[in-house]
Amino acid sequence: MATTYVNQLAGKSVTVLIAAYNDWPSVAKLIPEIDKVLIPLNMEARVVIVDDGSTDMTGLDEIESGNYPSIGAIDILTLASNQGNQRAVACGVAYVAEYAQSDYMVVMDGDHEDKPDYIPELLRACADSRDTRIVFAGRSKRSESRLFKIMYWGYRQVYRLATGLPISAGNFSVVPRHLTKRLAHIAELWSHFPASIQRARLPYDSIPTERGQRLLGQSKMNMFRLLIHAFSGLTVYADILAARVMLAAIVSTGFLGTATLWLIIEKLFTSIPIIGWSSLMIMAVAGMALQIISTAGMILLIILALRQQPPMIPAIDYHRFVLEVRRINGGTDLFDAPPIRIMPSGR
């Protein structure tokens, strides 16, 4: 099987995209591991690191002095300020789509929780689809604490209930070249990488993987960041979420109205004893449901009205966040452009 995917991928090119914030020692340990798994594939490779406004560059010198046989160039895309992981990834995707003419883009975190050993499997799965699908590393086993796992499970259930779609993957994925360009033009990419792919109905698949262990430092994902990440994913489906809440409230109001009518009939035309406060409780709950309907309806109208405004598109607007781009580790014939300094677009 190994020979099959080496033959499929030999002579092709790949760009590995990593977003990092004050985590350069981890990235410095990760790049040699990426290089190691890419060597047998006989692919031309480059790495793009999005520096998400780091204030501690300790470890960068180790990256600059490293020897990477399979990696022809390393580009560091420096953002002017910290934008958060998802926006940093969006800027990186837009940069790769514009400048890296590679056959595949691998998106992964730099903390070793995305295992480089799975890169060949992801590339093989994408090649097996004839480069027609994005392939995610599905998380069949996680390495976090029990409380975090429970919270993440709850997030997945809320996401499925709100959107009607499952989600069990993070950023770790392989994107074929033609879908990289499409992905860079999706406005929702600013908020949530996998949710934006689902919302745009880009074809995707997943393979089972195990979450790795962080080797250095502390994970920046905590309960608060998980909550923000969860709501970021839901904002991609804000209109669908508002419509679902409104419909659920309408159905609930219908049941409550029927129950109220039944109580009135029982009271007027039968001798069945009825608790005095039961009708008041039903009417109070019905009133709350009506408030939910009106609130959800207004939110839905606002969201739909905002569609009349031109959205921020990563492929067009990412320059506004970029301070500079510089290249280290030389370059190859495929990636022989000089280091690029990107100036703000002025929009």
Phi, psi and omega in degrees: 000322180300318181299323181301310185281336173296316179296322179297324190258346183301133179085352177271177185232153182218141172245127178260121183256125181230130172259133185222142174223113179051038184226035187293327176300321178294317180296322180297327176280333184284319186300317176299327178290321176297314179302319183297317182282340181275335183305312182293342183281345180056045179249150171279132189226153170218162177237134173244119179252123176267111177278105186278057177069039182299146175251349178234111184260016179302126181108343180295323180297329177293323177294316184294329184266000184285161177244118185232098186301324185266348184259113184283333182201152174234119177257134176248115181263107186264121177273149184292332179208165181292124183248355185091157188301315186291321177291324177297318177297318179300317177298319179295318178300316180296320179295315180298317180297327183277320191246332186264106181273056183258159183287329183223152171238124173260124177253126180207159176278161185260015187256009179077001175284339168264110187284124178300335181301338181273352182302313178301322180293319178296316179296319179297315181298322178293317178296323179297333177276009185061036178059034181256351187227146167283136181242120179264153170272096180292142185266093179279339179211129182252160184246006182280181180292164180299318180298317179297319179298319179296316179296320180292322176298317178298320178299317181296322180291318178296319180298315179296318180295321184283325187249342184080008183234146176278157173215124182216024183224157176253218181283334189299113187194169172239131181239123176291159190305313185292332177279336174299317180294320177294318181299323181293347180256012179264117184297325182293348180300333178300331188265317189199117186299300183293323181295325179294326178292318177297314183295323180281355179059035171287142182293133181212162178213180178211157173237148181288135177218163174255140178289135180278180180253134174297133182269324186230147173068191182249144177295138179272356177271109175239188184298321181292316179293325177297320179297316178296317180298319180297314180292330176297320177294322181289329180296333177298331180248031186302319181293318179293320178298314179298319179294320179294318178298317181296315179295320178298320179292323178296315179298317179298319179297322178298316178296317181294322177296320177296318179296320179296316179298320178297318179297319179297316179296316179300319183289322185275328190239002177227170178256012179292127180290136181236131178299132188300323185273354184297317180293324178295320179296317181296317180293324179294316178295320178298322178297320177296320179297321178296322176296320178297319179301311182295319180294313179296323178296317178295318178299317180297318178297318180296316180298315181293325178293325180294341178294343178286344178271141179294128181282165171281124181253125181308317183298334182261320192256357184295335179302333183294339182260350189269128176274313179195164173231131176225153184249138173233166178068030171069220182186166179243180178300326181287323184240065187257011178292148179290165174306141188249130171255117184262126177264154179304147184287340178082008180287000000 
